Amino acid sequence: MTDGIRAAGIRFELLGPLRALRPDGDVPLGPPLQRSVLAVLLHQDGGAMPYDALVDAVWGAEPPSRARALVQKYVSGLRHALAFGPGAGKPGAAPELAWTGRGYRLAGATIDDLRERHALLRTAGEARASGDLRSAGDLAARAESLWRGAYAEGLAGPYLEAERRRWAEERTREREARLAVEIERGRARECVAELTRLVATHPLREPLADLLVLALDRAGCPSAALAAYEEARTRIAEATSTEPGPALRARYEEILRGTPTPLPGSTPAA
């Protein structure tokens, strides 16, 4: 199978449900498993994916007996959708989906919202390192705003489920870094509500508990900060039969002493 499809000006997004967009509308991508095939191929960065690897990615260890026919059907459906969806034939980038002899290859396509997120966070990190906390916070907030839901939301298959778990963790770390910057730039009070929600969602995640304790203290509520620490300590003890780690304990002790310590990952201003 050597023929391919060409589609013009398509933007692909995976920070939420999979979307393929042209300037004049969404490209209809077909049934859920067909969309899963597209999402898996987008992750290959233009490399060929062997048939067996694609089947494993979409169905796992127990594929249906008709897997080969289904893969061919879904690839054909994607070729048709990308070639004849809204805006087809207009000038622009031209992704190509083809069989190379080694596997299926989707060339000329990127996960655009993920690429934009990487660029924003890289620039945010540079701004923070230079002491420009305002720009760092604004850029990190723009990166967070690209999320529309869970990564590849609603798409099945072991490959995408693993990616979804990985990016859920990455998004939480990203939020922690953004909130640390916001507290550092003097916006602790504005962070308390979001941190309270995040701690409720991730009750055993100590960096979030640490930031909540710090935000409450920096917002002028040391008693509430100490209470938040005790709540975290109780949750951790009940779940793991251990005490909080050294960073969270140090935060508690510095609030007791009234001697604030630097934020996690912060660097002294030049």
C-alpha positions as CSV (number, residue, x, y, z in Angstrom):
1,M,0.0,0.0,0.0
2,T,2.0,3.0,-1.2
3,D,-0.6,5.7,-1.8
4,G,-1.1,8.4,0.8
5,I,-3.4,11.2,1.6
6,R,-2.7,14.9,1.6
7,A,-4.7,17.5,3.7
8,A,-4.1,21.2,3.9
9,G,-3.6,23.3,7.0
10,I,-4.7,20.9,9.7
11,R,-4.1,21.7,13.4
12,F,-4.0,18.6,15.7
13,E,-4.8,18.9,19.5
14,L,-4.6,16.3,22.2
15,L,-4.7,18.3,25.5
16,G,-8.2,17.1,25.9
17,P,-10.3,15.2,23.4
18,L,-8.6,14.7,20.0
19,R,-9.3,17.5,17.6
20,A,-8.3,18.1,14.0
21,L,-9.1,21.6,12.8
22,R,-8.9,23.5,9.6
23,P,-9.6,27.3,9.5
24,D,-13.2,26.7,8.5
25,G,-14.1,23.9,10.8
26,D,-13.4,20.6,12.6
27,V,-12.4,17.6,10.6
28,P,-14.8,14.7,11.4
29,L,-12.5,11.9,12.4
30,G,-14.9,9.0,12.6
31,P,-15.5,6.4,15.3
32,P,-13.5,6.2,18.6
33,L,-11.0,3.5,17.6
34,Q,-10.3,5.3,14.3
35,R,-9.5,8.4,16.4
36,S,-7.3,6.3,18.6
37,V,-5.3,5.1,15.6
38,L,-4.8,8.7,14.5
39,A,-3.7,9.7,18.1
40,V,-1.2,6.9,18.3
41,L,0.3,7.8,14.9
42,L,0.6,11.4,15.8
43,H,2.8,10.3,18.7
44,Q,5.3,8.8,16.3
45,D,6.6,12.2,15.2
46,G,6.6,11.2,11.5
47,G,8.2,7.7,12.1
48,A,6.8,4.5,10.6
49,M,4.8,2.3,13.1
50,P,4.7,-1.4,12.3
51,Y,1.3,-3.0,12.0
52,D,1.9,-5.3,15.0
53,A,2.9,-2.3,17.2
54,L,-0.1,-0.3,16.1
55,V,-2.4,-3.2,17.0
56,D,-0.7,-3.6,20.4
57,A,-1.1,0.2,21.0
58,V,-4.8,0.2,20.2
59,W,-6.0,-3.2,21.5
60,G,-3.3,-4.5,23.7
61,A,-2.5,-8.2,24.2
62,E,-5.9,-9.5,23.0
63,P,-6.8,-7.9,19.7
64,P,-9.9,-8.9,17.8
65,S,-9.6,-11.5,15.1
66,R,-10.5,-8.9,12.5
67,A,-7.7,-6.5,13.7
68,R,-5.9,-6.3,10.3
69,A,-9.2,-5.5,8.5
70,L,-10.1,-3.0,11.1
71,V,-6.7,-1.2,10.9
72,Q,-7.0,-1.0,7.1
73,K,-10.6,0.3,7.5
74,Y,-9.6,3.0,10.0
75,V,-6.6,4.1,8.0
76,S,-8.8,4.4,4.9
77,G,-11.3,6.4,7.0
78,L,-8.6,8.8,8.2
79,R,-7.3,9.3,4.7
80,H,-10.8,10.1,3.5
81,A,-11.5,12.4,6.4
82,L,-8.2,14.4,6.1
83,A,-8.5,14.6,2.4
84,F,-12.1,15.6,2.0
85,G,-13.0,17.3,5.3
86,P,-13.7,21.0,5.6
87,G,-11.1,23.2,3.8
88,A,-9.6,20.3,1.8
89,G,-7.6,21.5,-1.1
90,K,-6.7,24.9,0.3
91,P,-3.0,25.9,0.5
92,G,-1.1,24.9,3.7
93,A,0.8,22.2,5.3
94,A,0.1,18.7,3.9
95,P,0.2,15.8,6.3
96,E,0.5,12.4,4.6
97,L,-0.6,9.1,5.9
98,A,0.9,6.2,4.0
99,W,2.2,2.6,4.2
100,T,6.0,2.7,3.9
101,G,6.7,-1.1,3.7
102,R,7.9,-0.9,7.4
103,G,4.7,0.5,8.8
104,Y,2.1,3.3,8.8
105,R,3.6,6.7,8.7
106,L,1.8,10.0,9.4
107,A,4.2,12.7,8.1
108,G,3.9,16.5,8.2
109,A,1.7,16.5,11.3
110,T,2.4,17.5,14.8
111,I,0.5,17.7,18.1
112,D,0.2,21.4,17.9
113,D,-1.2,22.3,21.3
114,L,1.4,20.1,23.0
115,R,4.2,21.8,21.0
116,E,2.8,25.3,22.0
117,R,2.7,24.2,25.6
118,H,6.3,23.1,25.5
119,A,7.3,26.5,24.0
120,L,5.4,28.5,26.6
121,L,6.8,26.6,29.5
122,R,10.3,26.8,28.2
123,T,10.0,30.6,27.9
124,A,8.3,30.7,31.4
125,G,11.3,28.9,32.8
126,E,13.7,31.4,31.2
127,A,11.7,34.3,32.5
128,R,11.7,32.9,36.1
129,A,15.4,32.2,35.9
130,S,16.0,35.9,35.0
131,G,13.8,37.1,37.9
132,D,10.8,38.2,35.7
133,L,8.2,36.5,37.8
134,R,5.3,38.3,36.3
135,S,6.1,37.1,32.8
136,A,6.8,33.6,34.1
137,G,3.4,33.4,35.8
138,D,1.6,34.8,32.8
139,L,3.3,32.3,30.4
140,A,2.6,29.4,32.7
141,A,-1.0,30.4,32.9
142,R,-1.2,30.5,29.1
143,A,0.2,27.0,29.0
144,E,-2.3,25.8,31.5
145,S,-5.2,27.3,29.5
146,L,-4.4,25.0,26.5
147,W,-5.7,22.1,28.5
148,R,-9.4,21.2,27.6
149,G,-9.6,18.1,29.6
150,A,-7.6,14.9,30.2
151,Y,-4.9,14.1,27.7
152,A,-6.5,12.3,24.7
153,E,-9.7,12.2,26.7
154,G,-12.1,9.5,25.7
155,L,-9.7,7.5,23.6
156,A,-9.1,3.8,24.5
157,G,-6.1,1.6,24.2
158,P,-3.1,0.8,26.4
159,Y,-0.8,3.2,24.6
160,L,-3.0,6.2,25.1
161,E,-4.0,5.2,28.6
162,A,-0.3,5.2,29.5
163,E,0.1,8.6,27.9
164,R,-2.9,9.9,29.7
165,R,-1.4,8.9,33.1
166,R,2.0,10.3,32.2
167,W,0.5,13.7,31.2
168,A,-1.8,13.8,34.2
169,E,1.3,13.7,36.4
170,E,3.1,16.2,34.2
171,R,0.1,18.6,34.3
172,T,0.1,18.4,38.1
173,R,3.8,19.2,38.3
174,E,3.2,22.1,35.9
175,R,0.5,23.4,38.1
176,E,2.8,23.2,41.1
177,A,5.5,25.2,39.4
178,R,3.0,27.8,38.2
179,L,1.5,28.2,41.7
180,A,4.9,28.4,43.3
181,V,5.7,31.4,40.9
182,E,2.4,33.0,41.8
183,I,3.1,32.7,45.5
184,E,6.7,34.0,45.0
185,R,5.3,37.1,43.2
186,G,3.1,37.9,46.1
187,R,-0.2,36.4,45.0
188,A,-0.5,33.8,47.8
189,R,-4.1,34.7,48.7
190,E,-5.2,34.2,45.1
191,C,-3.7,30.7,45.1
192,V,-5.4,29.3,48.2
193,A,-8.7,28.2,46.5
194,E,-7.0,26.4,43.6
195,L,-4.5,24.7,46.0
196,T,-7.3,23.6,48.2
197,R,-9.1,22.0,45.3
198,L,-5.9,20.3,44.1
199,V,-5.1,19.0,47.6
200,A,-8.6,17.5,47.8
201,T,-7.9,15.8,44.4
202,H,-4.4,14.6,45.4
203,P,-4.6,14.2,49.1
204,L,-1.3,12.4,49.5
205,R,0.8,14.6,47.2
206,E,3.2,16.4,49.5
207,P,4.4,19.2,47.2
208,L,0.8,20.4,46.9
209,A,0.3,20.2,50.6
210,D,3.5,22.2,51.1
211,L,2.3,24.9,48.7
212,L,-1.0,25.2,50.4
213,V,0.6,25.5,53.8
214,L,3.0,28.1,52.4
215,A,0.2,30.0,50.6
216,L,-1.9,30.2,53.7
217,D,1.0,31.5,55.8
218,R,2.1,34.1,53.1
219,A,-1.6,35.2,52.9
220,G,-1.4,36.1,56.6
221,C,-3.2,33.0,58.0
222,P,-0.5,31.1,60.0
223,S,-3.0,29.3,62.1
224,A,-4.8,28.0,59.0
225,A,-1.4,27.0,57.6
226,L,-0.6,25.0,60.6
227,A,-4.0,23.4,60.5
228,A,-3.5,22.5,56.8
229,Y,-0.2,20.8,57.8
230,E,-1.9,18.8,60.5
231,E,-4.6,17.6,58.1
232,A,-1.9,16.6,55.6
233,R,0.1,14.8,58.3
234,T,-3.0,12.9,59.4
235,R,-3.9,11.8,55.9
236,I,-0.4,10.6,55.2
237,A,-0.1,8.8,58.5
238,E,-3.5,7.0,58.0
239,A,-2.6,6.0,54.4
240,T,1.1,5.1,54.7
241,S,1.8,4.8,58.5
242,T,4.6,7.3,58.0
243,E,5.2,10.9,58.8
244,P,5.4,13.6,56.1
245,G,8.7,14.0,54.2
246,P,11.5,16.4,55.2
247,A,10.3,19.3,52.9
248,L,6.8,19.4,54.4
249,R,8.1,19.0,57.9
250,A,10.6,21.8,57.3
251,R,7.7,24.0,56.1
252,Y,5.8,23.4,59.3
253,E,8.8,24.1,61.5
254,E,9.6,27.4,59.7
255,I,6.1,28.6,60.2
256,L,6.3,27.8,63.9
257,R,9.5,29.7,64.1
258,G,8.2,32.5,61.8
259,T,11.3,32.3,59.6
260,P,10.1,31.7,56.0
261,T,12.3,29.6,53.7
262,P,12.6,29.8,49.9
263,L,10.0,28.3,47.7
264,P,10.6,24.9,46.1
265,G,12.8,25.4,43.0
266,S,13.1,29.1,43.5
267,T,16.3,30.9,42.6
268,P,17.6,34.1,44.2
269,A,16.9,37.3,42.2
270,A,19.9,38.8,40.6
